[in-house]
Structure formats: C-alpha cells, structure tokens
Amino acid sequence: MVNGSATGKFLLGCGAAVVSYFAPIWYLLVICFATTAIDMIYGWKVARKFKKKLESGRNWKGTIRKIKDEAVILALLHGLEWAVVDQSGVFILTGGAAAIITLTELWSIIENLNTLDPTGPWRALGRFLRKKGEDYTGIELDFDDEHNNDTAGNTQQLEERR
C-alpha cells in the first residue's frame, strides 16, 4: 500500500470513524471487559480448588465471546442513542446496559469468592445483594450451589439437608 493511496485513505478514515464512535463510551467498555476477565480468573480458581478439568483454550474462547457480545450490545445501544438523542453525550441506554452487565459479572465474582472462602467478608455483601434482588423482583433467590454453599451462606444447614 502506497502512502496517499485511495485504499490507505479509506482504511484510515474507517479507523478514525470506529475510534470516534467508541471514544465516548470507552470507559464503559473497559469496565465491562475488566469485570468479565476478573470473573474468568476467579472461575479458574474455583475449578482448580475442586480439581475440575479446565481447558484453557475453551475458557478463553468463552470469555472472548462474552466480551464480543458485550461490545456488540453496547455498540448497538450507543448507535441508538446517537440516532435518537443526537450526540448530546447522554448515555442512558449504554450506561444502563453496562451497569447490568457489570453487576451481573460482579455477582458471579462474589459467588466465586464465596465458593473459595465461605467465611469471607463477601458473604455479607452477597446476602445484601440477594436481599435487594428479592425486594426488587419479588422472587426468592435462596438456592443451593454445586459446592455445598447456599446463597445465604448456610453451609451447615445445607449439609444437614443432604
């Protein structure tokens, strides 16, 4: 490719368009992608603790797929906001979706931490989030996980039920 060629100018223009499109929401993307990656790391720790076979290539592909899906959702919502709100810098849809994605990943991280150490400080945070979720949805969220910890942290009661 020769400097100043039509192809070079076209590719440079496309790159600039992509960067300018994502520039206003870059921090939302970084937060979502970081929590997804951190969740993957704690998922590895849980798998290692319980000696479950873990294929790193498959795990990476799953994480990359989640990050790609998150990026697509945020990009589409950002496009909708851009078309409807007309570039005013208000990111209600994009910010809301980023918050939902990030909170879902944080919930998973807390579950992983609780599985690694059921007596840790995140136990109280997990209970608080579960209580708030029940209050907002009207659905009881008290369920058992596969590692003998229920979401309320009642490991002893769970053992007695089995």
Order of alpha helices (4+ residues) and beta strands (2+ residues): alpha-alpha-alpha-alpha-alpha-alpha
